[in-house]
């Protein structure tokens, strides 16, 4: 019984340090963790520079394994201290924490996979929780709701664009043919995508008057298409922002964000 109780006490202390940032030890742990993440990402960047890799390869390699071992130990401690281990393992942060150190182990079998550890940058999202940047989380939730509400419209829009470039690409293949560089329908569709997005690499271009006229029409359409997804998301952002605002229960006139404590119109306390 004493062993079980001592184990529960240790697990509770580890949980407070690792999962909670409202304590001094928890905040210190999170800050140190963020510094380690930044240093590990920096080491990957430096390793990709040939001159640095030649001079400091062994040092960077040793540091990378130190970071990996520390992140592995941290991941195991999170599983151990978590009240619901499976829920943590399959959560967003749990999967990110796992992916953060897996590439280094994979590099023992597959060359080059060690550069995938840059996904550790996702772990920096914890900074919003650590530094109590609730306003950023509030705005992030509004953006998430707007993107979710825009999903079906954007999918329909992209489907229309794909249909358009497929048709025009096929027509350009028929009009221009292989002599102008349109060697296949997929290559012609590639040209149509590059043109409609106004990128215009210039590696393929129509030579006949009819082909140039069709390309001109596609370029003009491209400028109009750019504004469509922006408008869709902007409208949904506005709706999500209004929906997230709270009406004052005292005067029923002022609309406020969820972080506002007092009504700007009557001074009524919105939350404690």
FENLIN-V738471 format. One record per residue. N is the residue number from 1. RES is the residue in one letter. D_FIRST is the distance of its C-alpha to the first C-alpha in Angstrom with 2 decimals. Layout:
n=N res=RES d_first=D_FIRST
n=N res=RES d_first=D_FIRST
//
This chain:
n=1 res=X d_first=0.00
n=2 res=X d_first=3.79
n=3 res=X d_first=5.39
n=4 res=X d_first=5.13
n=5 res=X d_first=6.12
n=6 res=X d_first=8.53
n=7 res=X d_first=9.78
n=8 res=X d_first=10.58
n=9 res=X d_first=12.33
n=10 res=X d_first=14.26
n=11 res=X d_first=15.25
n=12 res=X d_first=16.45
n=13 res=X d_first=18.46
n=14 res=X d_first=20.00
n=15 res=X d_first=20.89
n=16 res=X d_first=22.66
n=17 res=X d_first=24.57
n=18 res=X d_first=25.62
n=19 res=X d_first=26.26
n=20 res=X d_first=27.41
n=21 res=X d_first=30.61
n=22 res=X d_first=30.79
n=23 res=X d_first=28.90
n=24 res=X d_first=30.54
n=25 res=X d_first=28.14
n=26 res=X d_first=28.34
n=27 res=X d_first=32.10
n=28 res=X d_first=32.46
n=29 res=X d_first=30.44
n=30 res=X d_first=32.68
n=31 res=X d_first=35.84
n=32 res=X d_first=35.05
n=33 res=X d_first=34.30
n=34 res=X d_first=37.67
n=35 res=X d_first=39.46
n=36 res=X d_first=38.04
n=37 res=X d_first=39.14
n=38 res=X d_first=42.62
n=39 res=X d_first=42.95
n=40 res=X d_first=41.94
n=41 res=X d_first=44.52
n=42 res=X d_first=47.09
n=43 res=X d_first=46.56
n=44 res=X d_first=47.31
n=45 res=X d_first=50.44
n=46 res=X d_first=51.61
n=47 res=X d_first=51.09
n=48 res=X d_first=53.46
n=49 res=X d_first=56.23
n=50 res=X d_first=58.18
n=51 res=X d_first=59.25
n=52 res=X d_first=55.75
n=53 res=X d_first=54.25
n=54 res=X d_first=56.78
n=55 res=X d_first=56.04
n=56 res=X d_first=52.28
n=57 res=X d_first=51.01
n=58 res=X d_first=48.65
n=59 res=X d_first=47.24
n=60 res=X d_first=46.65
n=61 res=X d_first=45.15
n=62 res=X d_first=42.64
n=63 res=X d_first=41.76
n=64 res=X d_first=41.29
n=65 res=X d_first=38.76
n=66 res=X d_first=36.90
n=67 res=X d_first=36.81
n=68 res=X d_first=35.73
n=69 res=X d_first=32.80
n=70 res=X d_first=31.68
n=71 res=X d_first=32.04
n=72 res=X d_first=30.21
n=73 res=X d_first=27.22
n=74 res=X d_first=27.40
n=75 res=X d_first=27.56
n=76 res=X d_first=24.47
n=77 res=X d_first=22.55
n=78 res=X d_first=23.92
n=79 res=X d_first=22.68
n=80 res=X d_first=19.17
n=81 res=X d_first=19.01
n=82 res=X d_first=20.98
n=83 res=X d_first=19.67
n=84 res=X d_first=22.14
n=85 res=X d_first=22.84
n=86 res=X d_first=25.76
n=87 res=X d_first=27.37
n=88 res=X d_first=27.41
n=89 res=X d_first=28.66
n=90 res=X d_first=31.58
n=91 res=X d_first=32.41
n=92 res=X d_first=35.47
n=93 res=X d_first=33.70
n=94 res=X d_first=31.30
n=95 res=X d_first=34.36
n=96 res=X d_first=36.18
n=97 res=X d_first=33.34
n=98 res=X d_first=33.38
n=99 res=X d_first=37.18
n=100 res=X d_first=37.17
n=101 res=X d_first=36.20
n=102 res=X d_first=37.15
n=103 res=X d_first=40.91
n=104 res=X d_first=40.41
n=105 res=X d_first=38.80
n=106 res=X d_first=41.56
n=107 res=X d_first=44.16
n=108 res=X d_first=43.40
n=109 res=X d_first=45.00
n=110 res=X d_first=47.24
n=111 res=X d_first=49.42
n=112 res=X d_first=49.60
n=113 res=X d_first=46.39
n=114 res=X d_first=44.96
n=115 res=X d_first=47.15
n=116 res=X d_first=45.16
n=117 res=X d_first=42.47
n=118 res=X d_first=44.61
n=119 res=X d_first=42.64
n=120 res=X d_first=40.18
n=121 res=X d_first=42.60
n=122 res=X d_first=40.93
n=123 res=X d_first=37.81
n=124 res=X d_first=40.02
n=125 res=X d_first=39.86
n=126 res=X d_first=36.67
n=127 res=X d_first=39.05
n=128 res=X d_first=39.91
n=129 res=X d_first=36.36
n=130 res=X d_first=35.85
n=131 res=X d_first=39.15
n=132 res=X d_first=38.97
n=133 res=X d_first=42.23
n=134 res=X d_first=41.98
n=135 res=X d_first=45.74
n=136 res=X d_first=45.73
n=137 res=X d_first=42.99
n=138 res=X d_first=45.14
n=139 res=X d_first=48.22
n=140 res=X d_first=46.32
n=141 res=X d_first=45.27
n=142 res=X d_first=48.92
n=143 res=X d_first=50.05
n=144 res=X d_first=47.52
n=145 res=X d_first=48.75
n=146 res=X d_first=52.35
n=147 res=X d_first=51.92
n=148 res=X d_first=50.18
n=149 res=X d_first=53.01
n=150 res=X d_first=55.59
n=151 res=X d_first=54.16
n=152 res=X d_first=56.48
n=153 res=X d_first=59.53
n=154 res=X d_first=58.92
n=155 res=X d_first=58.35
n=156 res=X d_first=61.65
n=157 res=X d_first=63.34
n=158 res=X d_first=62.16
n=159 res=X d_first=63.21
n=160 res=X d_first=66.67
n=161 res=X d_first=66.89
n=162 res=X d_first=65.95
n=163 res=X d_first=68.60
n=164 res=X d_first=71.14
n=165 res=X d_first=70.67
n=166 res=X d_first=70.77
n=167 res=X d_first=74.11
n=168 res=X d_first=75.64
n=169 res=X d_first=74.41
n=170 res=X d_first=76.05
n=171 res=X d_first=79.25
n=172 res=X d_first=79.34
n=173 res=X d_first=79.02
n=174 res=X d_first=81.99
n=175 res=X d_first=84.04
n=176 res=X d_first=83.42
n=177 res=X d_first=82.48
n=178 res=X d_first=81.58
n=179 res=X d_first=84.41
n=180 res=X d_first=82.71
n=181 res=X d_first=79.27
n=182 res=X d_first=77.92
n=183 res=X d_first=77.31
n=184 res=X d_first=75.05
n=185 res=X d_first=73.67
n=186 res=X d_first=70.18
n=187 res=X d_first=71.89
n=188 res=X d_first=73.90
n=189 res=X d_first=70.82
n=190 res=X d_first=69.26
n=191 res=X d_first=72.42
n=192 res=X d_first=72.19
n=193 res=X d_first=68.57
n=194 res=X d_first=69.50
n=195 res=X d_first=72.54
n=196 res=X d_first=70.97
n=197 res=X d_first=68.18
n=198 res=X d_first=70.98
n=199 res=X d_first=69.60
n=200 res=X d_first=72.79
n=201 res=X d_first=72.33
n=202 res=X d_first=75.99
n=203 res=X d_first=75.39
n=204 res=X d_first=76.97
n=205 res=X d_first=79.64
n=206 res=X d_first=82.18
n=207 res=X d_first=85.81
n=208 res=X d_first=87.78
n=209 res=X d_first=88.82
n=210 res=X d_first=87.02
n=211 res=X d_first=83.81
n=212 res=X d_first=84.03
n=213 res=X d_first=84.63
n=214 res=X d_first=81.55
n=215 res=X d_first=79.53
n=216 res=X d_first=80.85
n=217 res=X d_first=79.77
n=218 res=X d_first=76.28
n=219 res=X d_first=76.04
n=220 res=X d_first=77.03
n=221 res=X d_first=74.49
n=222 res=X d_first=71.86
n=223 res=X d_first=72.39
n=224 res=X d_first=71.96
n=225 res=X d_first=68.84
n=226 res=X d_first=67.01
n=227 res=X d_first=67.01
n=228 res=X d_first=65.63
n=229 res=X d_first=61.87
n=230 res=X d_first=62.00
n=231 res=X d_first=63.50
n=232 res=X d_first=61.01
n=233 res=X d_first=57.97
n=234 res=X d_first=59.69
n=235 res=X d_first=60.31
n=236 res=X d_first=56.75
n=237 res=X d_first=55.49
n=238 res=X d_first=57.67
n=239 res=X d_first=56.42
n=240 res=X d_first=52.75
n=241 res=X d_first=53.36
n=242 res=X d_first=55.06
n=243 res=X d_first=52.41
n=244 res=X d_first=49.67
n=245 res=X d_first=51.48
n=246 res=X d_first=50.55
n=247 res=X d_first=53.28
n=248 res=X d_first=53.28
n=249 res=X d_first=52.57
n=250 res=X d_first=55.01
n=251 res=X d_first=58.16
n=252 res=X d_first=57.50
n=253 res=X d_first=59.54
n=254 res=X d_first=57.42
n=255 res=X d_first=55.28
n=256 res=X d_first=52.40
n=257 res=X d_first=49.71
n=258 res=X d_first=46.08
n=259 res=X d_first=45.58
n=260 res=X d_first=48.38
n=261 res=X d_first=47.32
n=262 res=X d_first=50.76
n=263 res=X d_first=53.76
n=264 res=X d_first=56.61
n=265 res=X d_first=59.15
n=266 res=X d_first=58.13
n=267 res=X d_first=55.26
n=268 res=X d_first=52.83
n=269 res=X d_first=49.13
n=270 res=X d_first=47.76
n=271 res=X d_first=44.10
n=272 res=X d_first=42.03
//
